[in-house]
Structure formats: C-alpha cells, structure tokens
C-alpha cells in the first residue's frame, strides 16, 4: 500500500514527465517546496519505483541542461516589454 508521500512522489514524477515540467513548476503546481520535489524524486521515488524515477530524472536532466537558454529568453522578453528602466540610480551608503 502506498503512503501519501509515495503517492505524491509518483504524482510529481508523472506531472514532470507529462508536462516536461521543471522542479519549480512541479513544486508550484503541488504546493510544495523545490526541496520537497527533489527529496521525493531523488530519495523516495528512486527506492519505490525506479522506472518512473528514471523517466522523471531524464526530463529534469534535460531541463537543467537547457536552463541557460530559458534564462536568456526570459531576459530578452523582459527588455522587449520595456519592464526595465534605462535610468541607473546609484545610492551611496555613508
């Protein structure tokens, strides 16, 4: 019989696989912390269902390898929308 934590770990892994989700996205969807997602997958799911763990790990590894691209795209969109002011204000601390 699965415990609630094991069920959550399986649901997290399934969500990550189905949506190619990041750890952050999965954490937000399930209302848990990123640390919890990592712990559920790396420790709990790995022992409980290694095949599901392996599939989720492959998605997370791919996301990690591509994160520099997503970060660059976010910065580009930020500047295109004009959300950044060109005025640089420097405050000196005495």
PDB file of N, CA, C and O in Angstrom:
ATOM      1  N   UNK A   1       0.840  -1.182   0.000  1.00  0.00           N
ATOM      2  CA  UNK A   1       0.000   0.000   0.000  1.00  0.00           C
ATOM      3  C   UNK A   1       0.889   1.251   0.000  1.00  0.00           C
ATOM      4  O   UNK A   1       1.846   1.345   0.768  1.00  0.00           O
ATOM      5  N   UNK A   2       0.563   2.190  -0.857  1.00  0.00           N
ATOM      6  CA  UNK A   2       1.327   3.434  -0.943  1.00  0.00           C
ATOM      7  C   UNK A   2       0.948   4.378   0.189  1.00  0.00           C
ATOM      8  O   UNK A   2      -0.215   4.462   0.585  1.00  0.00           O
ATOM      9  N   UNK A   3       1.937   5.076   0.694  1.00  0.00           N
ATOM     10  CA  UNK A   3       1.655   6.126   1.666  1.00  0.00           C
ATOM     11  C   UNK A   3       1.365   7.410   0.901  1.00  0.00           C
ATOM     12  O   UNK A   3       1.548   7.471  -0.315  1.00  0.00           O
ATOM     13  N   UNK A   4       0.919   8.420   1.605  1.00  0.00           N
ATOM     14  CA  UNK A   4       0.647   9.702   0.956  1.00  0.00           C
ATOM     15  C   UNK A   4       1.891  10.285   0.317  1.00  0.00           C
ATOM     16  O   UNK A   4       1.820  10.886  -0.754  1.00  0.00           O
ATOM     17  N   UNK A   5       3.035  10.110   0.969  1.00  0.00           N
ATOM     18  CA  UNK A   5       4.276  10.654   0.436  1.00  0.00           C
ATOM     19  C   UNK A   5       4.671   9.913  -0.841  1.00  0.00           C
ATOM     20  O   UNK A   5       5.114  10.533  -1.808  1.00  0.00           O
ATOM     21  N   UNK A   6       4.513   8.601  -0.845  1.00  0.00           N
ATOM     22  CA  UNK A   6       4.829   7.821  -2.042  1.00  0.00           C
ATOM     23  C   UNK A   6       3.893   8.184  -3.190  1.00  0.00           C
ATOM     24  O   UNK A   6       4.315   8.274  -4.343  1.00  0.00           O
ATOM     25  N   UNK A   7       2.622   8.389  -2.866  1.00  0.00           N
ATOM     26  CA  UNK A   7       1.663   8.801  -3.895  1.00  0.00           C
ATOM     27  C   UNK A   7       2.040  10.160  -4.460  1.00  0.00           C
ATOM     28  O   UNK A   7       2.003  10.365  -5.673  1.00  0.00           O
ATOM     29  N   UNK A   8       2.402  11.090  -3.582  1.00  0.00           N
ATOM     30  CA  UNK A   8       2.809  12.421  -4.035  1.00  0.00           C
ATOM     31  C   UNK A   8       4.047  12.328  -4.928  1.00  0.00           C
ATOM     32  O   UNK A   8       4.133  13.010  -5.949  1.00  0.00           O
ATOM     33  N   UNK A   9       4.991  11.493  -4.545  1.00  0.00           N
ATOM     34  CA  UNK A   9       6.203  11.328  -5.346  1.00  0.00           C
ATOM     35  C   UNK A   9       5.862  10.800  -6.737  1.00  0.00           C
ATOM     36  O   UNK A   9       6.415  11.263  -7.734  1.00  0.00           O
ATOM     37  N   UNK A  10       4.959   9.841  -6.800  1.00  0.00           N
ATOM     38  CA  UNK A  10       4.537   9.295  -8.100  1.00  0.00           C
ATOM     39  C   UNK A  10       3.794  10.346  -8.924  1.00  0.00           C
ATOM     40  O   UNK A  10       4.004  10.457 -10.132  1.00  0.00           O
ATOM     41  N   UNK A  11       2.932  11.111  -8.270  1.00  0.00           N
ATOM     42  CA  UNK A  11       2.191  12.165  -8.966  1.00  0.00           C
ATOM     43  C   UNK A  11       3.129  13.260  -9.467  1.00  0.00           C
ATOM     44  O   UNK A  11       2.962  13.759 -10.580  1.00  0.00           O
ATOM     45  N   UNK A  12       4.108  13.633  -8.657  1.00  0.00           N
ATOM     46  CA  UNK A  12       5.093  14.630  -9.078  1.00  0.00           C
ATOM     47  C   UNK A  12       5.851  14.142 -10.307  1.00  0.00           C
ATOM     48  O   UNK A  12       6.008  14.876 -11.284  1.00  0.00           O
ATOM     49  N   UNK A  13       6.315  12.905 -10.250  1.00  0.00           N
ATOM     50  CA  UNK A  13       7.070  12.351 -11.380  1.00  0.00           C
ATOM     51  C   UNK A  13       6.207  12.294 -12.630  1.00  0.00           C
ATOM     52  O   UNK A  13       6.667  12.649 -13.715  1.00  0.00           O
ATOM     53  N   UNK A  14       4.975  11.856 -12.496  1.00  0.00           N
ATOM     54  CA  UNK A  14       4.071  11.784 -13.649  1.00  0.00           C
ATOM     55  C   UNK A  14       3.833  13.167 -14.244  1.00  0.00           C
ATOM     56  O   UNK A  14       3.835  13.334 -15.464  1.00  0.00           O
ATOM     57  N   UNK A  15       3.630  14.151 -13.381  1.00  0.00           N
ATOM     58  CA  UNK A  15       3.413  15.522 -13.851  1.00  0.00           C
ATOM     59  C   UNK A  15       4.644  16.030 -14.600  1.00  0.00           C
ATOM     60  O   UNK A  15       4.524  16.624 -15.672  1.00  0.00           O
ATOM     61  N   UNK A  16       5.809  15.798 -14.040  1.00  0.00           N
ATOM     62  CA  UNK A  16       7.047  16.255 -14.676  1.00  0.00           C
ATOM     63  C   UNK A  16       7.219  15.604 -16.042  1.00  0.00           C
ATOM     64  O   UNK A  16       7.603  16.268 -17.005  1.00  0.00           O
ATOM     65  N   UNK A  17       6.939  14.320 -16.128  1.00  0.00           N
ATOM     66  CA  UNK A  17       7.093  13.595 -17.392  1.00  0.00           C
ATOM     67  C   UNK A  17       6.072  14.075 -18.425  1.00  0.00           C
ATOM     68  O   UNK A  17       6.433  14.361 -19.567  1.00  0.00           O
ATOM     69  N   UNK A  18       4.812  14.163 -18.034  1.00  0.00           N
ATOM     70  CA  UNK A  18       3.746  14.530 -18.963  1.00  0.00           C
ATOM     71  C   UNK A  18       3.864  15.959 -19.476  1.00  0.00           C
ATOM     72  O   UNK A  18       3.531  16.235 -20.628  1.00  0.00           O
ATOM     73  N   UNK A  19       4.336  16.870 -18.628  1.00  0.00           N
ATOM     74  CA  UNK A  19       4.378  18.286 -18.998  1.00  0.00           C
ATOM     75  C   UNK A  19       5.784  18.810 -19.263  1.00  0.00           C
ATOM     76  O   UNK A  19       5.970  20.005 -19.491  1.00  0.00           O
ATOM     77  N   UNK A  20       6.777  17.918 -19.234  1.00  0.00           N
ATOM     78  CA  UNK A  20       8.178  18.349 -19.346  1.00  0.00           C
ATOM     79  C   UNK A  20       8.438  19.502 -18.373  1.00  0.00           C
ATOM     80  O   UNK A  20       9.095  20.487 -18.708  1.00  0.00           O
ATOM     81  N   UNK A  21       7.918  19.352 -17.193  1.00  0.00           N
ATOM     82  CA  UNK A  21       7.939  20.427 -16.200  1.00  0.00           C
ATOM     83  C   UNK A  21       9.287  20.518 -15.489  1.00  0.00           C
ATOM     84  O   UNK A  21      10.023  19.538 -15.372  1.00  0.00           O
ATOM     85  N   UNK A  22       9.576  21.712 -15.026  1.00  0.00           N
ATOM     86  CA  UNK A  22      10.750  21.935 -14.195  1.00  0.00           C
ATOM     87  C   UNK A  22      10.393  21.617 -12.751  1.00  0.00           C
ATOM     88  O   UNK A  22       9.221  21.458 -12.410  1.00  0.00           O
ATOM     89  N   UNK A  23      11.407  21.527 -11.914  1.00  0.00           N
ATOM     90  CA  UNK A  23      11.180  21.304 -10.484  1.00  0.00           C
ATOM     91  C   UNK A  23      10.340  22.438  -9.920  1.00  0.00           C
ATOM     92  O   UNK A  23       9.418  22.212  -9.136  1.00  0.00           O
ATOM     93  N   UNK A  24      10.665  23.658 -10.324  1.00  0.00           N
ATOM     94  CA  UNK A  24       9.933  24.826  -9.834  1.00  0.00           C
ATOM     95  C   UNK A  24       8.459  24.766 -10.229  1.00  0.00           C
ATOM     96  O   UNK A  24       7.586  25.055  -9.411  1.00  0.00           O
ATOM     97  N   UNK A  25       8.182  24.395 -11.472  1.00  0.00           N
ATOM     98  CA  UNK A  25       6.795  24.311 -11.942  1.00  0.00           C
ATOM     99  C   UNK A  25       6.033  23.218 -11.194  1.00  0.00           C
ATOM    100  O   UNK A  25       4.879  23.414 -10.813  1.00  0.00           O
ATOM    101  N   UNK A  26       6.673  22.076 -10.985  1.00  0.00           N
ATOM    102  CA  UNK A  26       6.022  20.980 -10.257  1.00  0.00           C
ATOM    103  C   UNK A  26       5.755  21.379  -8.805  1.00  0.00           C
ATOM    104  O   UNK A  26       4.695  21.082  -8.255  1.00  0.00           O
ATOM    105  N   UNK A  27       6.721  22.049  -8.199  1.00  0.00           N
ATOM    106  CA  UNK A  27       6.546  22.490  -6.816  1.00  0.00           C
ATOM    107  C   UNK A  27       5.367  23.447  -6.695  1.00  0.00           C
ATOM    108  O   UNK A  27       4.565  23.342  -5.768  1.00  0.00           O
ATOM    109  N   UNK A  28       5.269  24.371  -7.629  1.00  0.00           N
ATOM    110  CA  UNK A  28       4.173  25.338  -7.614  1.00  0.00           C
ATOM    111  C   UNK A  28       2.825  24.645  -7.808  1.00  0.00           C
ATOM    112  O   UNK A  28       1.859  24.954  -7.111  1.00  0.00           O
ATOM    113  N   UNK A  29       2.763  23.720  -8.744  1.00  0.00           N
ATOM    114  CA  UNK A  29       1.525  23.004  -9.049  1.00  0.00           C
ATOM    115  C   UNK A  29       1.018  22.200  -7.838  1.00  0.00           C
ATOM    116  O   UNK A  29      -0.184  22.153  -7.576  1.00  0.00           O
ATOM    117  N   UNK A  30       1.947  21.571  -7.108  1.00  0.00           N
ATOM    118  CA  UNK A  30       1.558  20.711  -5.995  1.00  0.00           C
ATOM    119  C   UNK A  30       1.592  21.413  -4.646  1.00  0.00           C
ATOM    120  O   UNK A  30       1.242  20.822  -3.625  1.00  0.00           O
ATOM    121  N   UNK A  31       2.015  22.675  -4.641  1.00  0.00           N
ATOM    122  CA  UNK A  31       2.021  23.440  -3.400  1.00  0.00           C
ATOM    123  C   UNK A  31       3.052  22.966  -2.395  1.00  0.00           C
ATOM    124  O   UNK A  31       2.824  23.006  -1.186  1.00  0.00           O
ATOM    125  N   UNK A  32       4.195  22.515  -2.909  1.00  0.00           N
ATOM    126  CA  UNK A  32       5.287  22.092  -2.044  1.00  0.00           C
ATOM    127  C   UNK A  32       6.550  22.861  -2.437  1.00  0.00           C
ATOM    128  O   UNK A  32       6.555  23.576  -3.439  1.00  0.00           O
ATOM    129  N   UNK A  33       7.601  22.717  -1.662  1.00  0.00           N
ATOM    130  CA  UNK A  33       8.845  23.414  -1.966  1.00  0.00           C
ATOM    131  C   UNK A  33       9.653  22.645  -3.013  1.00  0.00           C
ATOM    132  O   UNK A  33       9.416  21.463  -3.261  1.00  0.00           O
ATOM    133  N   UNK A  34      10.610  23.346  -3.620  1.00  0.00           N
ATOM    134  CA  UNK A  34      11.504  22.696  -4.579  1.00  0.00           C
ATOM    135  C   UNK A  34      12.301  21.599  -3.883  1.00  0.00           C
ATOM    136  O   UNK A  34      12.580  20.557  -4.475  1.00  0.00           O
ATOM    137  N   UNK A  35      12.660  21.833  -2.642  1.00  0.00           N
ATOM    138  CA  UNK A  35      13.408  20.827  -1.875  1.00  0.00           C
ATOM    139  C   UNK A  35      12.587  19.556  -1.699  1.00  0.00           C
ATOM    140  O   UNK A  35      13.122  18.449  -1.762  1.00  0.00           O
ATOM    141  N   UNK A  36      11.302  19.718  -1.482  1.00  0.00           N
ATOM    142  CA  UNK A  36      10.424  18.561  -1.324  1.00  0.00           C
ATOM    143  C   UNK A  36      10.345  17.768  -2.618  1.00  0.00           C
ATOM    144  O   UNK A  36      10.376  16.537  -2.599  1.00  0.00           O
ATOM    145  N   UNK A  37      10.243  18.469  -3.744  1.00  0.00           N
ATOM    146  CA  UNK A  37      10.203  17.781  -5.041  1.00  0.00           C
ATOM    147  C   UNK A  37      11.484  16.978  -5.225  1.00  0.00           C
ATOM    148  O   UNK A  37      11.438  15.806  -5.598  1.00  0.00           O
ATOM    149  N   UNK A  38      12.618  17.602  -4.966  1.00  0.00           N
ATOM    150  CA  UNK A  38      13.896  16.899  -5.102  1.00  0.00           C
ATOM    151  C   UNK A  38      13.956  15.680  -4.191  1.00  0.00           C
ATOM    152  O   UNK A  38      14.356  14.598  -4.620  1.00  0.00           O
ATOM    153  N   UNK A  39      13.563  15.853  -2.945  1.00  0.00           N
ATOM    154  CA  UNK A  39      13.633  14.747  -1.984  1.00  0.00           C
ATOM    155  C   UNK A  39      12.672  13.621  -2.381  1.00  0.00           C
ATOM    156  O   UNK A  39      13.028  12.445  -2.315  1.00  0.00           O
ATOM    157  N   UNK A  40      11.470  13.982  -2.787  1.00  0.00           N
ATOM    158  CA  UNK A  40      10.502  12.970  -3.209  1.00  0.00           C
ATOM    159  C   UNK A  40      11.033  12.154  -4.382  1.00  0.00           C
ATOM    160  O   UNK A  40      10.878  10.933  -4.416  1.00  0.00           O
ATOM    161  N   UNK A  41      11.652  12.824  -5.333  1.00  0.00           N
ATOM    162  CA  UNK A  41      12.137  12.112  -6.512  1.00  0.00           C
ATOM    163  C   UNK A  41      13.447  11.378  -6.235  1.00  0.00           C
ATOM    164  O   UNK A  41      13.569  10.186  -6.516  1.00  0.00           O
ATOM    165  N   UNK A  42      14.406  12.081  -5.693  1.00  0.00           N
ATOM    166  CA  UNK A  42      15.749  11.513  -5.555  1.00  0.00           C
ATOM    167  C   UNK A  42      15.835  10.413  -4.503  1.00  0.00           C
ATOM    168  O   UNK A  42      16.589   9.455  -4.672  1.00  0.00           O
ATOM    169  N   UNK A  43      15.092  10.536  -3.447  1.00  0.00           N
ATOM    170  CA  UNK A  43      15.201   9.551  -2.374  1.00  0.00           C
ATOM    171  C   UNK A  43      14.015   8.598  -2.336  1.00  0.00           C
ATOM    172  O   UNK A  43      14.186   7.379  -2.372  1.00  0.00           O
ATOM    173  N   UNK A  44      12.832   9.150  -2.264  1.00  0.00           N
ATOM    174  CA  UNK A  44      11.654   8.304  -2.049  1.00  0.00           C
ATOM    175  C   UNK A  44      11.275   7.522  -3.305  1.00  0.00           C
ATOM    176  O   UNK A  44      11.142   6.299  -3.259  1.00  0.00           O
ATOM    177  N   UNK A  45      11.101   8.218  -4.416  1.00  0.00           N
ATOM    178  CA  UNK A  45      10.643   7.548  -5.632  1.00  0.00           C
ATOM    179  C   UNK A  45      11.714   6.600  -6.164  1.00  0.00           C
ATOM    180  O   UNK A  45      11.401   5.534  -6.694  1.00  0.00           O
ATOM    181  N   UNK A  46      12.954   6.989  -6.022  1.00  0.00           N
ATOM    182  CA  UNK A  46      14.049   6.144  -6.506  1.00  0.00           C
ATOM    183  C   UNK A  46      13.988   4.758  -5.864  1.00  0.00           C
ATOM    184  O   UNK A  46      14.254   3.754  -6.526  1.00  0.00           O
ATOM    185  N   UNK A  47      13.643   4.701  -4.595  1.00  0.00           N
ATOM    186  CA  UNK A  47      13.539   3.419  -3.899  1.00  0.00           C
ATOM    187  C   UNK A  47      12.223   2.704  -4.199  1.00  0.00           C
ATOM    188  O   UNK A  47      12.169   1.475  -4.221  1.00  0.00           O
ATOM    189  N   UNK A  48      11.174   3.473  -4.427  1.00  0.00           N
ATOM    190  CA  UNK A  48       9.837   2.897  -4.572  1.00  0.00           C
ATOM    191  C   UNK A  48       9.544   2.439  -6.002  1.00  0.00           C
ATOM    192  O   UNK A  48       9.048   1.332  -6.213  1.00  0.00           O
ATOM    193  N   UNK A  49       9.851   3.292  -6.982  1.00  0.00           N
ATOM    194  CA  UNK A  49       9.554   2.978  -8.389  1.00  0.00           C
ATOM    195  C   UNK A  49      10.695   3.514  -9.257  1.00  0.00           C
ATOM    196  O   UNK A  49      10.645   4.647  -9.735  1.00  0.00           O
ATOM    197  N   UNK A  50      11.712   2.693  -9.452  1.00  0.00           N
ATOM    198  CA  UNK A  50      12.929   3.145 -10.131  1.00  0.00           C
ATOM    199  C   UNK A  50      12.674   3.515 -11.590  1.00  0.00           C
ATOM    200  O   UNK A  50      13.307   4.435 -12.110  1.00  0.00           O
ATOM    201  N   UNK A  51      11.771   2.823 -12.250  1.00  0.00           N
ATOM    202  CA  UNK A  51      11.489   3.115 -13.664  1.00  0.00           C
ATOM    203  C   UNK A  51      10.873   4.507 -13.804  1.00  0.00           C
ATOM    204  O   UNK A  51      11.296   5.288 -14.657  1.00  0.00           O
ATOM    205  N   UNK A  52       9.884   4.819 -12.982  1.00  0.00           N
ATOM    206  CA  UNK A  52       9.268   6.150 -13.009  1.00  0.00           C
ATOM    207  C   UNK A  52      10.295   7.209 -12.632  1.00  0.00           C
ATOM    208  O   UNK A  52      10.340   8.283 -13.233  1.00  0.00           O
ATOM    209  N   UNK A  53      11.112   6.906 -11.643  1.00  0.00           N
ATOM    210  CA  UNK A  53      12.186   7.823 -11.243  1.00  0.00           C
ATOM    211  C   UNK A  53      13.111   8.108 -12.426  1.00  0.00           C
ATOM    212  O   UNK A  53      13.456   9.264 -12.674  1.00  0.00           O
ATOM    213  N   UNK A  54      13.510   7.081 -13.147  1.00  0.00           N
ATOM    214  CA  UNK A  54      14.439   7.246 -14.273  1.00  0.00           C
ATOM    215  C   UNK A  54      13.849   8.135 -15.357  1.00  0.00           C
ATOM    216  O   UNK A  54      14.555   8.965 -15.929  1.00  0.00           O
ATOM    217  N   UNK A  55      12.560   7.969 -15.645  1.00  0.00           N
ATOM    218  CA  UNK A  55      11.905   8.792 -16.666  1.00  0.00           C
ATOM    219  C   UNK A  55      11.842  10.253 -16.231  1.00  0.00           C
ATOM    220  O   UNK A  55      12.120  11.155 -17.020  1.00  0.00           O
ATOM    221  N   UNK A  56      11.473  10.479 -14.967  1.00  0.00           N
ATOM    222  CA  UNK A  56      11.406  11.851 -14.448  1.00  0.00           C
ATOM    223  C   UNK A  56      12.797  12.464 -14.389  1.00  0.00           C
ATOM    224  O   UNK A  56      12.964  13.641 -14.706  1.00  0.00           O
ATOM    225  N   UNK A  57      13.782  11.697 -13.995  1.00  0.00           N
ATOM    226  CA  UNK A  57      15.170  12.183 -13.910  1.00  0.00           C
ATOM    227  C   UNK A  57      15.668  12.625 -15.285  1.00  0.00           C
ATOM    228  O   UNK A  57      16.382  13.621 -15.394  1.00  0.00           O
ATOM    229  N   UNK A  58      15.295  11.887 -16.340  1.00  0.00           N
ATOM    230  CA  UNK A  58      15.701  12.249 -17.700  1.00  0.00           C
ATOM    231  C   UNK A  58      15.136  13.612 -18.086  1.00  0.00           C
ATOM    232  O   UNK A  58      15.834  14.421 -18.697  1.00  0.00           O
ATOM    233  N   UNK A  59      13.876  13.873 -17.734  1.00  0.00           N
ATOM    234  CA  UNK A  59      13.256  15.171 -18.035  1.00  0.00           C
ATOM    235  C   UNK A  59      13.960  16.273 -17.237  1.00  0.00           C
ATOM    236  O   UNK A  59      14.274  17.329 -17.785  1.00  0.00           O
ATOM    237  N   UNK A  60      14.205  16.033 -15.960  1.00  0.00           N
ATOM    238  CA  UNK A  60      14.852  17.044 -15.128  1.00  0.00           C
ATOM    239  C   UNK A  60      16.284  17.316 -15.590  1.00  0.00           C
ATOM    240  O   UNK A  60      16.732  18.462 -15.564  1.00  0.00           O
ATOM    241  N   UNK A  61      16.993  16.292 -16.005  1.00  0.00           N
ATOM    242  CA  UNK A  61      18.352  16.489 -16.516  1.00  0.00           C
ATOM    243  C   UNK A  61      18.346  17.317 -17.797  1.00  0.00           C
ATOM    244  O   UNK A  61      19.202  18.181 -17.989  1.00  0.00           O
ATOM    245  N   UNK A  62      17.379  17.050 -18.670  1.00  0.00           N
ATOM    246  CA  UNK A  62      17.259  17.826 -19.912  1.00  0.00           C
ATOM    247  C   UNK A  62      16.918  19.287 -19.593  1.00  0.00           C
ATOM    248  O   UNK A  62      17.479  20.204 -20.193  1.00  0.00           O
ATOM    249  N   UNK A  63      15.997  19.499 -18.648  1.00  0.00           N
ATOM    250  CA  UNK A  63      15.644  20.867 -18.248  1.00  0.00           C
ATOM    251  C   UNK A  63      16.849  21.594 -17.671  1.00  0.00           C
ATOM    252  O   UNK A  63      17.056  22.776 -17.944  1.00  0.00           O
ATOM    253  N   UNK A  64      17.637  20.892 -16.879  1.00  0.00           N
ATOM    254  CA  UNK A  64      18.812  21.510 -16.284  1.00  0.00           C
ATOM    255  C   UNK A  64      19.817  21.906 -17.359  1.00  0.00           C
ATOM    256  O   UNK A  64      20.436  22.966 -17.276  1.00  0.00           O
ATOM    257  N   UNK A  65      19.977  21.059 -18.360  1.00  0.00           N
ATOM    258  CA  UNK A  65      20.911  21.353 -19.445  1.00  0.00           C
ATOM    259  C   UNK A  65      20.443  22.538 -20.289  1.00  0.00           C
ATOM    260  O   UNK A  65      21.263  23.227 -20.897  1.00  0.00           O
ATOM    261  N   UNK A  66      19.142  22.775 -20.329  1.00  0.00           N
ATOM    262  CA  UNK A  66      18.582  23.844 -21.164  1.00  0.00           C
ATOM    263  C   UNK A  66      18.269  25.115 -20.387  1.00  0.00           C
ATOM    264  O   UNK A  66      17.806  26.088 -20.981  1.00  0.00           O
ATOM    265  N   UNK A  67      18.502  25.139 -19.093  1.00  0.00           N
ATOM    266  CA  UNK A  67      18.061  26.275 -18.287  1.00  0.00           C
ATOM    267  C   UNK A  67      18.734  27.582 -18.673  1.00  0.00           C
ATOM    268  O   UNK A  67      18.129  28.645 -18.534  1.00  0.00           O
ATOM    269  N   UNK A  68      19.955  27.529 -19.149  1.00  0.00           N
ATOM    270  CA  UNK A  68      20.623  28.769 -19.556  1.00  0.00           C
ATOM    271  C   UNK A  68      19.904  29.404 -20.741  1.00  0.00           C
ATOM    272  O   UNK A  68      19.918  30.626 -20.895  1.00  0.00           O
ATOM    273  N   UNK A  69      19.282  28.586 -21.569  1.00  0.00           N
ATOM    274  CA  UNK A  69      18.523  29.104 -22.716  1.00  0.00           C
ATOM    275  C   UNK A  69      17.239  29.768 -22.228  1.00  0.00           C
ATOM    276  O   UNK A  69      16.903  30.868 -22.666  1.00  0.00           O
ATOM    277  N   UNK A  70      16.520  29.100 -21.319  1.00  0.00           N
ATOM    278  CA  UNK A  70      15.283  29.676 -20.791  1.00  0.00           C
ATOM    279  C   UNK A  70      15.556  30.981 -20.065  1.00  0.00           C
ATOM    280  O   UNK A  70      14.771  31.923 -20.168  1.00  0.00           O
ATOM    281  N   UNK A  71      16.652  31.046 -19.338  1.00  0.00           N
ATOM    282  CA  UNK A  71      17.003  32.272 -18.632  1.00  0.00           C
ATOM    283  C   UNK A  71      17.274  33.412 -19.590  1.00  0.00           C
ATOM    284  O   UNK A  71      16.860  34.544 -19.339  1.00  0.00           O
ATOM    285  N   UNK A  72      17.958  33.132 -20.679  1.00  0.00           N
ATOM    286  CA  UNK A  72      18.232  34.151 -21.691  1.00  0.00           C
ATOM    287  C   UNK A  72      16.965  34.632 -22.367  1.00  0.00           C
ATOM    288  O   UNK A  72      16.822  35.820 -22.657  1.00  0.00           O
ATOM    289  N   UNK A  73      16.048  33.718 -22.620  1.00  0.00           N
ATOM    290  CA  UNK A  73      14.774  34.091 -23.239  1.00  0.00           C
ATOM    291  C   UNK A  73      13.959  34.982 -22.310  1.00  0.00           C
ATOM    292  O   UNK A  73      13.330  35.940 -22.761  1.00  0.00           O
ATOM    293  N   UNK A  74      13.965  34.678 -21.035  1.00  0.00           N
ATOM    294  CA  UNK A  74      13.219  35.481 -20.062  1.00  0.00           C
ATOM    295  C   UNK A  74      13.782  36.897 -20.004  1.00  0.00           C
ATOM    296  O   UNK A  74      13.028  37.867 -19.932  1.00  0.00           O
ATOM    297  N   UNK A  75      15.094  37.013 -20.034  1.00  0.00           N
ATOM    298  CA  UNK A  75      15.724  38.334 -20.002  1.00  0.00           C
ATOM    299  C   UNK A  75      15.383  39.120 -21.263  1.00  0.00           C
ATOM    300  O   UNK A  75      15.099  40.316 -21.194  1.00  0.00           O
ATOM    301  N   UNK A  76      15.410  38.453 -22.409  1.00  0.00           N
ATOM    302  CA  UNK A  76      15.082  39.105 -23.679  1.00  0.00           C
ATOM    303  C   UNK A  76      13.639  39.616 -23.651  1.00  0.00           C
ATOM    304  O   UNK A  76      13.378  40.752 -24.048  1.00  0.00           O
ATOM    305  N   UNK A  77      12.700  38.784 -23.184  1.00  0.00           N
ATOM    306  CA  UNK A  77      11.293  39.209 -23.101  1.00  0.00           C
ATOM    307  C   UNK A  77      11.138  40.386 -22.148  1.00  0.00           C
ATOM    308  O   UNK A  77      10.362  41.305 -22.410  1.00  0.00           O
ATOM    309  N   UNK A  78      11.866  40.359 -21.059  1.00  0.00           N
ATOM    310  CA  UNK A  78      11.801  41.431 -20.065  1.00  0.00           C
ATOM    311  C   UNK A  78      12.173  42.768 -20.696  1.00  0.00           C
ATOM    312  O   UNK A  78      11.498  43.772 -20.471  1.00  0.00           O
ATOM    313  N   UNK A  79      13.238  42.785 -21.479  1.00  0.00           N
ATOM    314  CA  UNK A  79      13.675  44.028 -22.098  1.00  0.00           C
ATOM    315  C   UNK A  79      12.777  44.429 -23.269  1.00  0.00           C
ATOM    316  O   UNK A  79      12.583  45.619 -23.515  1.00  0.00           O
ATOM    317  N   UNK A  80      12.230  43.454 -23.991  1.00  0.00           N
ATOM    318  CA  UNK A  80      11.330  43.765 -25.098  1.00  0.00           C
ATOM    319  C   UNK A  80      10.035  44.404 -24.608  1.00  0.00           C
ATOM    320  O   UNK A  80       9.484  45.278 -25.276  1.00  0.00           O
ATOM    321  N   UNK A  81       9.555  43.982 -23.466  1.00  0.00           N
ATOM    322  CA  UNK A  81       8.317  44.532 -22.913  1.00  0.00           C
ATOM    323  C   UNK A  81       8.524  45.923 -22.333  1.00  0.00           C
ATOM    324  O   UNK A  81       7.559  46.644 -22.084  1.00  0.00           O
ATOM    325  N   UNK A  82       9.765  46.298 -22.121  1.00  0.00           N
ATOM    326  CA  UNK A  82      10.041  47.612 -21.561  1.00  0.00           C
ATOM    327  C   UNK A  82       9.852  47.671 -20.067  1.00  0.00           C
ATOM    328  O   UNK A  82       9.611  48.742 -19.510  1.00  0.00           O
ATOM    329  N   UNK A  83       9.959  46.526 -19.405  1.00  0.00           N
ATOM    330  CA  UNK A  83       9.794  46.496 -17.955  1.00  0.00           C
ATOM    331  C   UNK A  83      11.027  46.973 -17.205  1.00  0.00           C
ATOM    332  O   UNK A  83      11.022  47.049 -15.976  1.00  0.00           O
ATOM    333  N   UNK A  84      12.071  47.290 -17.935  1.00  0.00           N
ATOM    334  CA  UNK A  84      13.311  47.704 -17.299  1.00  0.00           C
ATOM    335  C   UNK A  84      13.579  49.144 -17.670  1.00  0.00           C
ATOM    336  O   UNK A  84      13.559  49.512 -18.845  1.00  0.00           O
ATOM    337  N   UNK A  85      13.826  49.943 -16.677  1.00  0.00           N
ATOM    338  CA  UNK A  85      14.104  51.347 -16.941  1.00  0.00           C
ATOM    339  C   UNK A  85      15.574  51.509 -17.285  1.00  0.00           C
ATOM    340  O   UNK A  85      16.427  50.797 -16.755  1.00  0.00           O
ATOM    341  N   UNK A  86      15.862  52.432 -18.160  1.00  0.00           N
ATOM    342  CA  UNK A  86      17.237  52.688 -18.562  1.00  0.00           C
ATOM    343  C   UNK A  86      17.947  53.613 -17.597  1.00  0.00           C
ATOM    344  O   UNK A  86      19.161  53.795 -17.688  1.00  0.00           O
ATOM    345  N   UNK A  87      17.205  54.199 -16.674  1.00  0.00           N
ATOM    346  CA  UNK A  87      17.805  55.103 -15.696  1.00  0.00           C
ATOM    347  C   UNK A  87      18.495  54.290 -14.622  1.00  0.00           C
ATOM    348  O   UNK A  87      17.888  53.421 -13.995  1.00  0.00           O
ATOM    349  N   UNK A  88      19.740  54.573 -14.420  1.00  0.00           N
ATOM    350  CA  UNK A  88      20.501  53.896 -13.374  1.00  0.00           C
ATOM    351  C   UNK A  88      20.654  54.844 -12.207  1.00  0.00           C
ATOM    352  O   UNK A  88      21.262  55.907 -12.334  1.00  0.00           O
ATOM    353  N   UNK A  89      20.114  54.466 -11.094  1.00  0.00           N
ATOM    354  CA  UNK A  89      20.209  55.267  -9.894  1.00  0.00           C
ATOM    355  C   UNK A  89      21.149  54.563  -8.929  1.00  0.00           C
ATOM    356  O   UNK A  89      20.935  53.402  -8.578  1.00  0.00           O
ATOM    357  N   UNK A  90      22.162  55.250  -8.513  1.00  0.00           N
ATOM    358  CA  UNK A  90      23.109  54.675  -7.584  1.00  0.00           C
ATOM    359  C   UNK A  90      22.955  55.352  -6.240  1.00  0.00           C
ATOM    360  O   UNK A  90      22.993  56.578  -6.135  1.00  0.00           O
ATOM    361  N   UNK A  91      22.783  54.550  -5.231  1.00  0.00           N
ATOM    362  CA  UNK A  91      22.661  55.081  -3.883  1.00  0.00           C
ATOM    363  C   UNK A  91      23.967  54.797  -3.162  1.00  0.00           C
ATOM    364  O   UNK A  91      24.407  53.650  -3.084  1.00  0.00           O
ATOM    365  N   UNK A  92      24.565  55.819  -2.650  1.00  0.00           N
ATOM    366  CA  UNK A  92      25.808  55.652  -1.908  1.00  0.00           C
ATOM    367  C   UNK A  92      25.508  55.538  -0.433  1.00  0.00           C
ATOM    368  O   UNK A  92      24.740  56.321   0.126  1.00  0.00           O
ATOM    369  N   UNK A  93      26.112  54.571   0.177  1.00  0.00           N
ATOM    370  CA  UNK A  93      25.946  54.382   1.620  1.00  0.00           C
ATOM    371  C   UNK A  93      27.095  55.066   2.330  1.00  0.00           C
ATOM    372  O   UNK A  93      28.248  54.900   1.932  1.00  0.00           O
ATOM    373  N   UNK A  94      26.815  55.816   3.353  1.00  0.00           N
ATOM    374  CA  UNK A  94      27.865  56.506   4.088  1.00  0.00           C
ATOM    375  C   UNK A  94      28.162  55.784   5.356  1.00  0.00           C
ATOM    376  O   UNK A  94      29.026  56.212   6.122  1.00  0.00           O
TER     377      UNK A  94
END
